[in-house]
Amino acid sequence: MKIAVIGTGNLGYSIAMGILSQENFKLKNLYLTKRNLDSLKNWGKLPNVKISTDNKKAVRFSDVVIIAVQPKQLQGVLEEIKGTLNPKRHTVISVVTGRTISEIEEVIGSEFAVIRSMPNTAISVGQSMTCLSGNEKGMGNAEIAKSIFSSVGETMCIDEKLMQAATVICASGIAFWMRLIRATTQGAVQLGFDAEEAQELSMQTALGAASLLIKSRSHPEQEIDKVTTPSGCTIEGLNEMEHQGLSSSLIKGLVTSFEKINQI
């Protein structure tokens, strides 16, 4: 597969890292573009990887074009490359926050296969949750997007109207979960562990909780019931967290993020 990542900032960098980390991914060449190439110099030494400031050149040597620029830069980049794009050859995948498929079609035309994708930064370690939606032609090429993003985590095809919510749950969600892990770490320090031990305990416990649900496909409350005993310390702690607004604060935070992303 020939892939171009247009705009190799934090997310584009993570996508490239994820793709290159998968040994079974059939990559013929990977073009990475950025206005300042200083942070990408070492990438140019890798086999099958090219770095460039020339977006049109990257498109010419690719079949899949992943656009990972800032929202305000999207229209300019599309205007720049649209003359190089070929509807019979190229699949355009946008990971640009808040920009719709129709906005992309307005610039490059509706004859292109366009897929809107929202991964998160865990893609760099092969653990992204990536949501996909597309126009009619794009969904016909959905397997291409799935093959890219499934190699670096899990994928889910959704209706585009849910993409803003998916961005909050999955992309912003990484920050939310980091904050929960940090809080657990701080609590562990207060209870006597040093900082390094506390973070390791918090990280592995969070991973274990998620893994239990993934493998068992059970409801969180079923797993909670397994570790709560009458008059025990777990239920006492859970009840105090709820009294202090744990679930309510999380839900309010998600809704607030969703309201904000709809203003962008």
N, C-alpha and C positions, 0 to 999 in steps of 0.2 A: 504494500500500500504506500502511496506517495502522499505525504501530509505536509501542509504548511500551517504553522501557528503564527498568525498575524497579530503582533503585540504581545511579546513575551515578557509581561510583567509578572506579578505574583501568581495569578491564576494560570496564565499561559505557561509560566515556568513550571508550575506544579503538574500541568497536563503533560508537558514534555518529559518531565522526570518520571511520571507514571508510565508513559508509553515505553520509554527506554528501559525501565526496570523490569519489563515483562519479557522473559526469554522466549515465550511461545508466540509473541506478536510478530506477524509477518510484515516487517517494515522495510520498504525499499529505500526510501529516503525521507528525511525530516528536515524541512526548512523552518528556521526560526528567525523572525524579524523583530527589530527594535530600533528606535531612533539612535540610542546610544548603546553600542555593542560591548562596552567595557565589561559588563557583568556576564557576558556570554562567550568571552574569548576562549575559555577552556572547552566549550561545547564544540567549537569548530575543529577540534582535534579528534573528535569521536568519529568512527566510521559511519557513513550514511547520514551524517548530520552536517548541514550547511547553515551558516549564520549570515544575515544580510540586513541592510537598511532598506533594501529595494523590495517593496511589497509585491509589485507586479512580476518581478522575476521569480519570487517564491511561488506565486500563483501559477505561472507558466510551467513550473516543474512539479506541480502537484495535481492530484485528483480530488483530494479532500482539503477544503480550506476552513480552518478553525479560526474564527475571529474573536480575539480576546482583548480588545481595546476598551478604554473607558467609554461610558455611554455617550458623552459629548463628542467623542472622536469617531463614532461609528459612521455617521453619514459621510464625513470626509474620506474615510478609508474606503467605503463602498464606492464612492464616486471615482476614487483613484484606481480601483482594480476592476471596475465593471467592464471595461473594454477588453480586459484580459480573460475574464471568465467566459467559459463555454458551457451552455446549458446541456449539451450532450455529454459532457465530460465531468464537470465539476459538481460536487455536493458541497453546499455552504452550511457550515455549522457555526451558530453564534452562541457564545457564552456571555454575551453582554447583558448585564443586569437591566431589567426593565424595558428592553427594546423588543417590540413585537415582530412577528413574522411579516405582517403587512407593512410595517415600516421598512423592512429590508427589501421587500418586493417593490415598494414604491421607487426605490433607487435602481435596483439591478433588473427588475422585471419579474413577472409571476411565472415565467417558464422555467425558472431554476428550482432545483430541489433544495429547499431551505429547511433546516432543522434548528430548533431552538433548544439549547441544552443548558442545564444548570448543575454542574458538579460542585464539589467543595474542595477545600485545600487538602483534605485527606487523600486526594487522588495521588499525591506525591509518594504515598506509602501503600498505594493499591487498595485503599479502603474507602473510596468515595461513594456517596449515595447520589447518583446522577439521574435527574428527571429529564425526559425528552418529549418534545412535541414538534410537529412539523406541518407544512402545507401538504396537499395531496401527493405531490411528487416527492416531497421530502420523506413522508411516511413510507412511500414505496421504496426508499433507500434507507429506511430506519436500521436495517441490519448492519449497515456500514457504521453508523453512529454507535450502535450497540457493541459491535466488535471492538471499537476503540475504547469506549467507557466501561464495558464489562471486563476488559482486561485489567482495569485499575479500580475495581470495586463492583458495586451493584447498580443496575439501571432499572428505571421504571418509565414506561410511556404513559403520559397523562394528557388530559385536555389542556390546551394552552391557557384557558381561563384560570387554571390552578397554578400556573407557573410562578406568579408572584408569591403565593402562599408557600410553594415548594422552596423558593429562594430563602424565605424566612426560616422554614423548618430545617432545611438541609445546609444551606450555605452560611447564613447567620448562625444557624444552630451549632456549628463548630465552636464559635465564640461562647455561646451560652453554656455548652457542656464543659468547655475549658474553665469557665468561671465556677461551675459547680465542683469540678475537680480541685480547683484552687481553694475553694471554701473548705472542702473536706480535708485537704492538706493542712490548712491553717488550724482546723479543729484537732487534727492528729498531733500537731506540734504542741498545742495547748495541753494535750493529754500526756505529753512526755516524750514523743518521738522527735528525733532531729529532723531537719527539713528534708534531707535526701530520703531518709526512710519513710517519712510521712507522704511524700509525693509518690514513691513507689507503691506504697500500700493503697493510696487513692486511685492511681492509674489502673493497677491490676484489678482492683475490686470493681471499678467502672467497666472495664473490659469484660470481666466475668459476668456481671449483671446483663450486659448486652448479649453476650454469647449464650447465656442461658435461654433468653427469649428467642434468639435466632434459631437455636437448635431444637428447642422444645415447642416453638410456636404457641406457647401458652400466653395467657394474659398476665401483665405485671402483678396484679393482685394475687394470682395463684402462687407466684413465686414468693411474694411477700408473706402469704399465709404460712409458708414452709419455715420461715425464720422468726415468726412472732409466736410467742407462747403467752398464756394467761399471766397477767401481772409481770411480764418480762421487761427487760431493758429495751428491746427493739420497739415494741409497741409504745412504750413510754416516750422514746425519742421521736418516733413518727408522729405521735399525737402532738407533741410540743412543736415540731416543725410546722404542722398544719395549723396549730393555734397562731403561729407567727406568720402564717400566710404563704407557705412554700408553694403549694400548687397554684394558688391565686396569683402570686407574683410572677410565676413562670408564664401562666396564660396571659396575664396583662402585658408582659414583656413581648410575647409573640404578637399579640394584637397590635401593640404600639409600633413594632417593627413593620408589620404589614401595612398599617396606615401610612407610615413614613415612605415605604417603597412605592406606594401608589401615588405619592406626591412627586417622586423623582421624574 
